[in-house]
Amino acid sequence: MPDVTLVDVFTHGGRGGNPCPVVAEARGLDAESMRDVARRYGHESGFALPSDDGAHDLRFRFFVPNHEMEMCAHATIGTLWVLAREGRLPDSTVRIATGSGAVTGFVAPRGDGDWTIAITQPAGSVRPLAGEAEDAVLTSLGIDRGTLADRPVHNAVTSRVKTLVPMRDAAALNALAPASDAVEAACTRIGSTGLYPYAVLDGPARLFEARQFPRASGYPEDAATGIAAAALAFGLLEDGLVAPDDRPIRILQGRAMGRLSEIRVRLGFADGRAIGCLLEGDVALNATP
């Protein structure tokens, strides 16, 4: 078994976050060995490899218990944090090759063996769902249109398609208890990798709460999902819930799992047009054996 460091990514107040096994030196591991790590821990796992081209500093691979993933934001942030902790990073700006394209990581020390980590995501695209596609989502969640806020259900994507479901309030959000097979069927039908219902906690403060039900990762829910949070930020922009500027958008996740987490997103603009975003979150060592 390779050396694995277990961290919590996107912690809130030093607690919660999404557990992430990290292998900082994955040379010599094949895909099945990497998947074995994810199966052993039951979480999305990150693996750092040397770059095989001149355009990147490192190459990252990501596995869940069921399969390999092209990109995982919290595993990218967690892997960068572990590499910084072990003194393995080539620079404070790191060019990373992933299965979904290039990602840039920005790493800054903040004392006491901790680092601030932010990573790039491309500009998002947002497409509203209606009719049978929307009905499939609502049925899978066990709700009707009256449980939603008066906004569209969207498929939104930066690195992977996520389905944004606007709940009327946080109580309705945290009462959801969908069956995994129903979620998988709905996501397969609408071309999504996960349902991301969300609620507005404080609009002027740009504070939101969400939950992630993945299509087929080998577990029913995520405590914190950076890719979905990035997609949500572009959905919020599309629906006019956030102004077109780079002030932080804070997304809480994982409350219903007892692992309250916090993801921060900053949208980037050029000539008034959204060109991408930065995902940022806190990381801590996980004490679980």
C-alpha positions as CSV (number, residue, x, y, z in Angstrom):
1,M,0.0,0.0,0.0
2,P,1.4,3.4,-0.9
3,D,2.0,6.2,1.7
4,V,-1.4,7.9,2.1
5,T,-2.0,11.2,4.0
6,L,-5.7,11.7,4.9
7,V,-6.8,15.4,5.0
8,D,-10.1,17.2,5.3
9,V,-10.6,19.8,2.6
10,F,-13.0,22.8,2.7
11,T,-13.2,22.8,6.5
12,H,-15.4,25.3,8.3
13,G,-14.1,26.8,11.5
14,G,-11.4,24.1,11.6
15,R,-13.9,21.2,11.5
16,G,-15.9,19.3,8.9
17,G,-14.7,19.3,5.3
18,N,-14.5,16.5,2.8
19,P,-12.0,13.7,3.7
20,C,-9.5,13.1,1.0
21,P,-6.7,10.4,0.9
22,V,-3.6,11.9,-0.9
23,V,-0.7,10.0,-2.3
24,A,2.0,12.6,-2.8
25,E,4.3,10.2,-4.6
26,A,2.3,8.0,-7.0
27,R,5.0,7.0,-9.5
28,G,4.7,3.2,-10.1
29,L,1.1,3.0,-9.2
30,D,-1.3,1.7,-11.9
31,A,-5.0,2.6,-12.1
32,E,-6.2,-0.4,-10.2
33,S,-3.8,0.4,-7.3
34,M,-5.1,4.0,-7.2
35,R,-8.7,2.8,-7.2
36,D,-7.8,0.4,-4.4
37,V,-6.9,3.4,-2.3
38,A,-10.2,5.1,-3.0
39,R,-12.1,1.8,-2.2
40,R,-10.1,1.3,1.1
41,Y,-11.0,4.8,2.3
42,G,-14.3,5.3,0.6
43,H,-13.5,8.8,-0.6
44,E,-12.3,10.6,-3.6
45,S,-8.5,10.3,-3.6
46,G,-5.8,12.4,-5.2
47,F,-2.5,11.1,-6.7
48,A,0.5,13.3,-7.6
49,L,2.7,12.3,-10.6
50,P,5.5,13.9,-12.5
51,S,4.4,15.8,-15.6
52,D,5.0,14.0,-18.9
53,D,5.2,17.2,-20.9
54,G,6.9,20.5,-20.7
55,A,3.7,22.5,-20.2
56,H,2.9,21.4,-16.6
57,D,4.8,21.0,-13.3
58,L,2.8,18.0,-12.1
59,R,0.1,15.6,-13.2
60,F,-2.8,14.7,-10.9
61,R,-5.1,11.7,-11.1
62,F,-8.3,11.2,-9.1
63,F,-10.3,8.1,-8.2
64,V,-13.6,7.4,-6.4
65,P,-14.4,3.8,-5.3
66,N,-16.2,3.1,-8.6
67,H,-14.0,4.8,-11.2
68,E,-11.4,7.4,-12.2
69,M,-12.5,11.0,-12.4
70,E,-11.2,13.6,-14.8
71,M,-11.1,16.4,-12.2
72,C,-11.7,16.7,-8.5
73,A,-11.4,20.2,-6.9
74,H,-11.1,19.2,-3.3
75,A,-8.6,16.5,-4.1
76,T,-6.6,19.0,-6.1
77,I,-6.5,21.4,-3.2
78,G,-5.8,18.6,-0.7
79,T,-3.0,17.2,-2.8
80,L,-1.4,20.6,-3.2
81,W,-1.6,21.2,0.6
82,V,0.1,17.8,1.3
83,L,2.8,18.5,-1.3
84,A,3.4,22.0,0.3
85,R,3.6,20.3,3.7
86,E,6.2,17.9,2.5
87,G,8.2,20.5,0.6
88,R,7.6,18.9,-2.8
89,L,6.2,21.9,-4.7
90,P,8.4,23.4,-7.4
91,D,7.0,27.0,-6.9
92,S,4.1,28.9,-5.3
93,T,2.3,28.8,-8.7
94,V,1.8,25.2,-9.9
95,R,0.7,24.1,-13.4
96,I,-1.2,20.9,-13.1
97,A,-2.3,18.5,-15.9
98,T,-5.6,16.8,-15.2
99,G,-8.0,14.6,-17.2
100,S,-10.2,17.6,-17.9
101,G,-7.4,20.0,-18.8
102,A,-4.9,22.3,-17.2
103,V,-5.5,23.7,-13.7
104,T,-3.3,26.3,-12.0
105,G,-2.8,26.2,-8.3
106,F,-1.7,29.1,-6.1
107,V,-0.1,28.2,-2.8
108,A,0.8,30.7,-0.1
109,P,2.1,29.9,3.4
110,R,0.2,31.4,6.3
111,G,2.2,30.1,9.2
112,D,2.1,27.2,11.7
113,G,2.4,24.6,8.9
114,D,-0.6,25.8,7.0
115,W,-1.1,27.1,3.5
116,T,-3.8,29.0,1.6
117,I,-4.6,27.1,-1.6
118,A,-6.6,28.3,-4.6
119,I,-7.1,26.6,-7.9
120,T,-8.5,27.8,-11.3
121,Q,-11.6,26.6,-13.0
122,P,-12.7,27.7,-16.5
123,A,-15.7,29.8,-17.3
124,G,-19.0,28.0,-16.7
125,S,-21.9,27.5,-19.0
126,V,-25.5,27.2,-17.7
127,R,-28.5,25.6,-19.4
128,P,-32.0,25.6,-17.8
129,L,-33.9,22.4,-17.7
130,A,-37.7,22.1,-18.2
131,G,-40.4,19.6,-18.9
132,E,-39.5,16.0,-18.5
133,A,-35.9,16.7,-17.6
134,E,-36.9,18.9,-14.7
135,D,-39.6,16.3,-13.7
136,A,-36.9,13.6,-13.6
137,V,-34.8,15.7,-11.2
138,L,-37.8,16.5,-8.9
139,T,-39.0,12.9,-8.8
140,S,-35.5,11.6,-7.9
141,L,-35.3,14.0,-5.0
142,G,-38.9,13.1,-3.9
143,I,-40.2,16.7,-4.1
144,D,-42.5,18.8,-6.3
145,R,-42.2,22.2,-7.8
146,G,-43.7,23.8,-4.6
147,T,-40.5,22.8,-2.7
148,L,-38.4,25.0,-5.0
149,A,-37.7,28.7,-5.1
150,D,-38.9,30.6,-8.2
151,R,-35.8,30.0,-10.3
152,P,-34.9,27.5,-13.0
153,V,-33.3,24.1,-12.5
154,H,-30.0,24.3,-14.4
155,N,-27.4,22.0,-15.8
156,A,-24.2,24.0,-15.2
157,V,-20.6,23.0,-15.9
158,T,-17.0,24.1,-15.4
159,S,-15.2,20.8,-15.4
160,R,-18.2,18.4,-15.0
161,V,-21.9,18.9,-15.4
162,K,-23.8,19.5,-12.2
163,T,-27.6,20.0,-11.8
164,L,-28.5,23.1,-9.7
165,V,-31.8,22.7,-7.9
166,P,-33.0,25.9,-6.2
167,M,-34.7,24.9,-2.9
168,R,-37.1,27.4,-1.2
169,D,-35.1,27.4,2.1
170,A,-32.4,25.6,4.0
171,A,-34.9,23.5,5.9
172,A,-36.3,22.0,2.7
173,L,-32.7,21.5,1.5
174,N,-31.6,19.5,4.6
175,A,-34.8,17.5,4.6
176,L,-33.9,15.8,1.3
177,A,-33.3,12.0,1.5
178,P,-33.1,10.7,-2.1
179,A,-32.4,7.1,-3.0
180,S,-29.0,6.7,-4.8
181,D,-30.5,4.6,-7.6
182,A,-33.1,7.3,-8.3
183,V,-30.3,10.0,-8.4
184,E,-28.2,7.9,-10.8
185,A,-31.2,7.3,-13.1
186,A,-32.1,11.0,-13.2
187,C,-28.5,12.1,-13.7
188,T,-28.0,9.6,-16.5
189,R,-31.2,10.8,-18.2
190,I,-30.2,14.5,-18.1
191,G,-26.4,14.2,-18.7
192,S,-25.3,15.2,-15.2
193,T,-22.7,13.9,-12.8
194,G,-24.6,15.0,-9.7
195,L,-27.6,16.8,-8.3
196,Y,-26.7,20.0,-6.4
197,P,-29.7,21.4,-4.6
198,Y,-29.0,24.7,-2.9
199,A,-30.7,27.5,-0.8
200,V,-30.0,31.2,-0.2
201,L,-28.9,31.8,3.4
202,D,-28.0,35.5,3.0
203,G,-28.1,37.0,-0.5
204,P,-26.4,40.4,0.3
205,A,-23.6,38.5,2.1
206,R,-23.3,36.1,-0.8
207,L,-23.8,33.1,1.5
208,F,-25.5,29.9,0.3
209,E,-25.9,26.3,1.4
210,A,-25.9,23.2,-0.9
211,R,-25.8,19.4,-0.9
212,Q,-24.3,17.1,-3.5
213,F,-25.8,13.8,-4.5
214,P,-23.4,12.2,-7.0
215,R,-24.5,10.1,-9.9
216,A,-22.4,7.0,-9.3
217,S,-19.3,7.5,-7.1
218,G,-19.8,4.7,-4.6
219,Y,-21.3,6.8,-1.8
220,P,-24.6,8.7,-1.6
221,E,-23.5,12.2,-0.7
222,D,-20.5,14.5,-0.6
223,A,-19.5,16.8,2.3
224,A,-18.0,19.4,0.0
225,T,-17.8,19.5,-3.7
226,G,-15.7,22.2,-5.3
227,I,-16.6,21.5,-8.9
228,A,-20.3,21.8,-8.1
229,A,-19.7,25.0,-6.1
230,A,-17.9,26.5,-9.1
231,A,-20.9,25.5,-11.3
232,L,-23.3,27.0,-8.7
233,A,-21.4,30.3,-8.8
234,F,-22.0,30.7,-12.5
235,G,-25.7,29.6,-12.0
236,L,-26.1,32.3,-9.3
237,L,-24.5,34.8,-11.7
238,E,-26.9,33.7,-14.5
239,D,-30.0,34.1,-12.2
240,G,-28.9,37.5,-10.9
241,L,-28.3,36.3,-7.3
242,V,-24.7,37.6,-7.3
243,A,-23.4,40.7,-8.9
244,P,-20.7,40.4,-11.6
245,D,-17.7,41.1,-9.5
246,D,-14.9,39.1,-7.7
247,R,-16.2,39.3,-4.1
248,P,-16.1,35.9,-2.5
249,I,-19.2,33.6,-2.7
250,R,-19.4,31.3,0.3
251,I,-21.1,28.0,-0.1
252,L,-21.7,25.8,3.0
253,Q,-22.2,22.0,2.4
254,G,-22.3,18.8,4.5
255,R,-24.6,20.0,7.3
256,A,-26.9,17.0,6.9
257,M,-23.9,14.7,7.1
258,G,-22.6,16.3,10.3
259,R,-19.6,17.6,8.4
260,L,-20.3,21.3,7.8
261,S,-17.9,22.5,5.2
262,E,-17.2,25.8,3.5
263,I,-16.2,26.5,-0.2
264,R,-15.2,29.9,-1.4
265,V,-15.5,30.9,-5.0
266,R,-14.3,34.1,-6.7
267,L,-15.5,34.8,-10.2
268,G,-13.1,36.4,-12.6
269,F,-14.0,38.9,-15.3
270,A,-12.4,40.6,-18.3
271,D,-14.2,43.4,-20.2
272,G,-17.3,42.6,-18.3
273,R,-17.3,38.9,-19.3
274,A,-16.9,36.0,-16.9
275,I,-13.7,34.2,-17.9
276,G,-13.3,31.7,-15.0
277,C,-13.1,31.4,-11.2
278,L,-10.9,30.6,-8.3
279,L,-11.9,27.9,-5.8
280,E,-10.4,28.2,-2.3
281,G,-10.8,26.4,1.0
282,D,-9.1,25.5,4.2
283,V,-7.4,22.1,4.8
284,A,-6.6,20.2,7.9
285,L,-5.0,16.8,8.7
286,N,-7.6,14.1,9.4
287,A,-7.0,12.3,12.6
288,T,-9.0,9.2,11.6
289,P,-6.7,6.1,11.5
